[in-house]
Structures are given as structure tokens and as C-alpha cells.
Amino acid sequence: MVERPPLAGFPAGAEDGPALALGPGLDPEITQRLLGSTDGRRILELGTGSGRFGVELAARGAKVISVEPSMERVADARAIAEAAKVKVEYHHGDLADLAFVRGDQIDVAIAVYSLATVADLGRVFRQVNRVLRQDAGLIISLPHPLALMTEVGDTSVRLSRTYFDASPIRWHLDGEEGSVQPHSVGDVITTLWRSNFRVDTVLEPRVADPADPLTEWVPTSLVVRARKQGN
């Protein structure tokens, strides 16, 4: 079998990659295009991931507020921020628990693979909509549902589950483990619309990785940007 970090667990196993990558193998230029200027902007980070994403945004002049359900990840991210000598405001709690943020205060929100752990996307989207300024963006990346259907051998790719299987997928790597909830493209887009967002970008970037046959067959990440509509 091909040895590769679990797609579902990103950024586990990819801590040495670009800090602003929205998914495994993705060019950070995609992030920069979707975000635009970060200097002086208030950015809400949903999930700390490895901790490096929020720290890099803060180093570029953003005022970062990060919420994370794992106390261990919050502690790790704080240590990274202290080492980098940047300020990030961390909160331990559910991704939909944003009562500490006043309404209409956030310039952009971003969730890098973190919503893959959430079954009820609408609950998160509604809370994010409340705290965003008018027409502000929400940038989401998720493991692509087609990639989650596959299993990779030495040189081949085969289907291992159906597109309609909504059961969680377990992953583990070097003592770290977790599970993700597959989300279809249609569910993500529809739930955003119902939560008063206007979708303006949907990306399924191709990643060229000769060591991983999966990248020749399907996109590994789904990237969506949506903007807050009028109330």
C-alpha cells in the first residue's frame, strides 16, 4: 500500500508543508487569491489545525481569532504563536459556539478541513453569518467526497465506499486519530445558501503527486468561498 498521511486527517502528517495550504498538496497561492490582503483585517479561524495557519496570518498583520474544540490543539497552537512572537486570540470550544464574538465584526472566516468533523454544517454557518460583516467571505476547504470514496494500492485506485455512505470515516497516524463526516458538494452548497450565504467560488484543484496515484484520478480537496448576504 502507498504510505501517505490520511487525507481525512489533514493537516496531520503534513506539518512541514506550506503554512497557508488549504489542503494536502495545494498551492498557498490559492489561499492568497481567495483571502486578498490580510493586513489589519479581523479573521476568524474555525479550527487551529496544526496551529501554523493562524500564526502565519497574524504574522502578515491580521487580527486572528481562533476557536478549536481540542484543548490539546489550542495549547500547541499557543506555543507556536509564542515562539513566533505573534498574537492570536484562542478560544477552546465548539466551532459553532461563537457567542464571544460580537455580530458584524469579522472581515473573513476560514475553515481548513475543520468542518469535516462537523455533522450539522448549518449550525456552524448560521453562527458564522452572524459575526461576519456584510458581504464578508467564508472560505472552506474539505476532503473531496470523491477522494473519500477511494482506497489506494501500490499503483492503483479502487472504490471502497459509495458516494451515498454518510457514515463517519476513522483515521489514525502516529498515535493521533480522529474521524470525519463526509459531506457531498450539493449538501455544502445548499446549506450555505440556506444559511444566507452567496457562493461565488467552487474549486476542485488538481494536485500532481507522482507518489500518490489518487491525484491522477480525483481531486483531493473541495474549496468553497461564500459571502454573507443581506439580512
Secondary structure as GFF3:
##gff-version 3
##sequence-region A 1 231
A	DSSP	three_ten_helix	7	9	.	.	.	ID=ss1
A	DSSP	alpha_helix	28	35	.	.	.	ID=ss2
A	DSSP	beta_strand	42	46	.	.	.	ID=ss3
A	DSSP	alpha_helix	52	59	.	.	.	ID=ss4
A	DSSP	beta_strand	63	68	.	.	.	ID=ss5
A	DSSP	alpha_helix	71	84	.	.	.	ID=ss6
A	DSSP	beta_strand	88	92	.	.	.	ID=ss7
A	DSSP	beta_strand	106	112	.	.	.	ID=ss8
A	DSSP	three_ten_helix	114	117	.	.	.	ID=ss9
A	DSSP	alpha_helix	121	131	.	.	.	ID=ss10
A	DSSP	beta_strand	132	143	.	.	.	ID=ss11
A	DSSP	alpha_helix	145	148	.	.	.	ID=ss12
A	DSSP	beta_strand	150	152	.	.	.	ID=ss13
A	DSSP	beta_strand	157	159	.	.	.	ID=ss14
A	DSSP	beta_strand	169	173	.	.	.	ID=ss15
A	DSSP	beta_strand	176	180	.	.	.	ID=ss16
A	DSSP	alpha_helix	185	194	.	.	.	ID=ss17
A	DSSP	beta_strand	197	203	.	.	.	ID=ss18
A	DSSP	three_ten_helix	213	216	.	.	.	ID=ss19
A	DSSP	beta_strand	221	228	.	.	.	ID=ss20
###
